[in-house]
Amino acid sequence: MGSNLYRHTLDDKARLMVPISFRSMVGDSIALTKGIREKCLFLFSISEWEKIKESIKSSAKLTDPNARRFERHLVGSSFEGTLDKQGRIVLPNELREYANITKDVVITALTSRIEIWDSASWDEEMSFFDPDAGVTIDI
């Protein structure tokens, strides 16, 4: 059984190796975009990304300024591409700046996406986790 969290370092060309155990989740064609509230990046398979875009398209009202802002944030800042032969992706400068990613990163697989964090930002975010906070998830 593999880990769902890895610490990696970007190379000099801002490439990040996607762990082998995560590649089956996203395949070779990927979409990379800004996280929604936290300063991280979301990595989706193209098929999952198409579902998200279709959901936004069918539910967002052009007359709602918040819906337009959300679409700009998530879809307008996205990059679509493929993993190279070594399973790496280039993190575009705009997205690295958004997530404060410089060199050391945490990459973690969740249920429908992979999140990419600056290592220090991840550690800070996880320090806020309170297992007694009363979050309920129906399974």
C-alpha positions, -999 to +999 in steps of 0.1 A: +000+000+000+014+034-010+015+067+007-010+095-002+015+122+007+050+128-007+075+155-003+094+164-034+117+192-048+111+211-080+140+208-105+156+238-121+130+238-148+101+240-123+091+204-130+075+182-104+076+144-105+041+129-100+045+098-078+040+066-097+011+056-073-007+088-083-003+085-120-031+059-124-054+084-108-048+112-133-034+094-164-011+112-188-033+141-197-039+165-168-053+199-158-036+221-132-053+250-116-054+272-085-068+258-053-102+272-043-096+287-008-061+276+002-029+287-016-023+253-032-027+239-067-052+213-078-042+186-103-070+167-121-073+140-147-087+155-179-119+135-176-124+148-140-116+183-152-141+181-180-168+171-155-159+201-133-160+225-162-194+211-174-207+215-138-196+251-137-210+258-172-244+243-163-248+260-129-230+294-132-251+323-141-235+350-162-254+376-143-238+365-110-205+383-104-194+357-078-200+329-103-179+348-129-151+353-104-151+317-094-150+306-130-121+330-137-103+318-107-106+280-114-110+277-151-093+309-163-061+301-144-059+265-155-033+248-176-039+216-195-010+193-205+006+159-203+031+142-180+065+137-197+081+103-201+095+105-165+060+114-151+068+151-145+047+182-150+059+218-154+044+241-128+037+274-146+052+305-130+017+321-125+005+290-105+038+287-086+035+324-075-002+319-065+007+289-043+040+304-030+059+274-044+096+279-047+114+246-043+101+221-017+066+208-022+041+184-008+019+164-032-011+146-018-038+124-034-073+130-023-106+116-035-110+134-068-078+155-071-042+158-062-031+189-043+003+205-046+015+227-018+046+247-008+061+225+019+060+253+046+025+262+037+014+226+040+029+223+074+012+255+085-022+244+071-020+211+088-012+228+121-048+242+120-064+207+118-084+199+149-098+163+150-124+175+175-137+203+153-170+184+146-167+178+109-192+151+099-189+130+067-217+106+059-203+073+045 
